[in-house]
Amino acid sequence: MPENTPDSATLAMKNAEDQITLAGLEEQRDNLLEDQQVAELRDTVLRSGNTSVSNHQIYLLGRPLRPASIPYIWALSVLFIGAAILIFYMFFPYTIPPIDVILFDLYILFSTPRIWSILFGLASIVILFLSLRIANIL
């Protein structure tokens, strides 16, 4: 066996290193392609002010967002809402009244003719606008 030929272990190690390098380069290429698409979208939107914004073009502070950052924004909003509810509950604890108190309050509320006239008026307005919408007048 000549001394210049590498053995199979050296070739396998070199092959593994090349595959790891290739995977890193492919990931870098994908990131650059995504950055290019975002930049092109930003350029087209900023150059023409009268374009319609679709549901896929979400804006925060006047710039398009990457689609990959949307789940992080949702998670942060849920986190902040949860923290706000927790802080509010700590400062203003809420106790649920007994069911008979709730039923008595509802009885008093719906026993007044003023509430029934308001509900009838609102229902009439809804029926009127729905009828006009079905008749293609609105």
Secondary structure, DSSP 8 states (H G I E B T S, - for coil): --SSS--HHHHHHHHHHHHHHHHHHHHHHHHHHHHHHHHHHHHHHHH-TT----TT--EETTEE--GGGHHHHHHHHHHHHHHHHHHHHHHS------HHHHHHHHHHHHTSHHHHHHHHHHHHHHHHHHHHHHTT--
